[in-house]
């Protein structure tokens, strides 16, 4: 094992998949992606590139307060919010279980639903 001086090497999932020859686009190779990164889900999904490497199913913990905290921690994506995460997944072609309770898909409607969340919800999505 190599000594990295306590540093953690971060890898983009998109790059790892490409390096391992996973075919781009829909494929049986990518079935389920579970993401639980304590508020950094938006950055994680951006690092996957769901349009280039779409998984059949996604599941993630949706914790709006943690998302707000992570985007205000001095990083370059300070304007990101919880609705951005839901919109990114939706725009990549996924239908998610929360859509059964949210009437409409505008940012305003998403934010109304998000404001009612106490704690977190687990979200499950399927590629259309």
Backbone torsions as a table, in degrees:
resi	resn	phi	psi	omega
1	UNK	NA	145.9	-178.5
2	UNK	-96.0	147.1	178.4
3	UNK	-90.0	117.7	-179.3
4	UNK	-103.0	14.1	178.0
5	UNK	65.2	30.9	179.4
6	UNK	82.8	0.3	179.7
7	UNK	-84.1	145.3	176.8
8	UNK	-104.1	128.6	178.9
9	UNK	-84.0	122.5	178.1
10	UNK	-98.1	136.0	179.0
11	UNK	-124.4	140.9	174.2
12	UNK	-80.2	130.0	179.0
13	UNK	-55.8	-40.1	179.3
14	UNK	-54.5	-45.1	-178.9
15	UNK	-68.8	-40.8	179.5
16	UNK	-63.0	-44.4	179.8
17	UNK	-62.2	-44.0	179.0
18	UNK	-62.9	-44.2	-179.9
19	UNK	-62.4	-29.6	-179.6
20	UNK	-92.3	8.5	174.5
21	UNK	74.0	20.3	176.8
22	UNK	-67.4	129.0	-178.0
23	UNK	-65.1	142.9	176.1
24	UNK	-75.7	155.8	-180.0
25	UNK	82.7	-174.8	-177.6
26	UNK	-62.1	136.8	-176.4
27	UNK	-160.5	153.2	175.0
28	UNK	-74.3	-8.0	-177.5
29	UNK	-70.8	-26.6	-175.4
30	UNK	-117.4	100.4	-175.1
31	UNK	-101.2	-48.9	-174.5
32	UNK	-138.0	133.8	172.7
33	UNK	-123.8	120.4	175.2
34	UNK	-109.0	126.1	-177.9
35	UNK	-121.3	126.1	175.6
36	UNK	-144.3	91.1	-174.1
37	UNK	-126.5	31.1	170.0
38	UNK	51.0	52.4	174.9
39	UNK	99.5	-8.0	-178.7
40	UNK	-103.0	23.9	-177.6
41	UNK	-60.5	-38.8	-179.7
42	UNK	-61.0	-46.8	177.8
43	UNK	-63.7	-38.9	-179.9
44	UNK	-63.6	-46.2	-179.8
45	UNK	-66.1	-34.9	175.3
46	UNK	-62.9	-34.5	179.1
47	UNK	-74.3	-15.8	177.3
48	UNK	-83.8	-38.3	-171.8
49	UNK	62.5	77.7	-175.2
50	UNK	-65.8	-18.0	176.6
51	UNK	-83.0	-33.5	177.5
52	UNK	-77.5	-42.6	-178.8
53	UNK	-126.0	77.2	-178.3
54	UNK	-77.6	129.1	172.3
55	UNK	-87.5	149.4	179.0
56	UNK	-64.3	-41.8	-178.8
57	UNK	-129.8	147.5	173.8
58	UNK	-128.1	145.2	169.1
59	UNK	-142.2	139.2	-179.2
60	UNK	-155.1	153.2	175.9
61	UNK	-82.8	126.4	-177.5
62	UNK	-110.7	105.8	-174.7
63	UNK	-125.7	87.7	-173.7
64	UNK	-51.6	-40.0	-178.4
65	UNK	-64.3	-39.8	178.5
66	UNK	-68.8	-35.3	177.3
67	UNK	-63.7	-44.4	177.1
68	UNK	-60.3	-44.0	-179.6
69	UNK	-63.5	-41.3	-177.7
70	UNK	-69.9	-32.2	-178.6
71	UNK	-83.0	-10.0	177.7
72	UNK	-107.4	20.3	-176.5
73	UNK	-95.3	23.3	175.4
74	UNK	87.4	12.0	178.4
75	UNK	-88.1	175.7	-173.6
76	UNK	-76.7	-9.1	-177.8
77	UNK	-105.5	41.3	-172.6
78	UNK	-59.7	-19.8	-178.3
79	UNK	-90.7	-1.2	179.4
80	UNK	-68.1	147.3	174.6
81	UNK	-141.0	178.7	-175.2
82	UNK	-61.3	-35.4	178.9
83	UNK	-64.5	-32.3	177.5
84	UNK	-59.6	-38.6	179.3
85	UNK	-63.4	-48.4	-179.4
86	UNK	-63.4	-38.8	-179.5
87	UNK	-70.0	-36.7	177.7
88	UNK	-61.7	-45.1	-180.0
89	UNK	-65.8	-45.1	178.9
90	UNK	-61.5	-44.5	-178.2
91	UNK	-67.5	-20.1	176.6
92	UNK	-82.5	-1.5	174.7
93	UNK	102.0	20.6	-178.3
94	UNK	-102.4	146.9	170.5
95	UNK	-110.1	127.3	-174.2
96	UNK	-115.7	154.5	-176.0
97	UNK	-63.3	-27.3	179.6
98	UNK	-64.2	-20.5	-177.6
99	UNK	-65.7	-16.1	177.0
100	UNK	-70.7	-24.7	-178.4
101	UNK	-107.5	-17.8	178.6
102	UNK	-93.8	120.1	-178.3
103	UNK	-89.3	94.8	-178.2
104	UNK	107.5	170.7	-176.2
105	UNK	-133.6	27.0	175.3
106	UNK	-79.3	159.9	177.4
107	UNK	-56.9	-40.5	-179.5
108	UNK	-61.6	-44.8	180.0
109	UNK	-67.4	-39.0	176.8
110	UNK	-62.9	-44.2	-179.4
111	UNK	-65.1	-33.3	176.0
112	UNK	-63.1	-43.1	178.4
113	UNK	-66.9	-45.0	-179.0
114	UNK	-59.0	-39.1	-178.6
115	UNK	-63.4	-23.8	-179.6
116	UNK	-86.7	-8.9	-178.1
117	UNK	-76.7	126.0	174.9
118	UNK	-110.5	116.1	-176.4
119	UNK	87.2	-121.7	-178.5
120	UNK	-141.7	166.0	171.6
121	UNK	-131.4	150.6	173.7
122	UNK	-94.3	130.8	-176.6
123	UNK	-113.5	135.4	178.0
124	UNK	-120.5	132.1	-176.7
125	UNK	-131.3	151.4	176.5
126	UNK	-128.8	139.2	178.3
127	UNK	-67.6	133.0	-179.4
128	UNK	-62.2	NA	NA
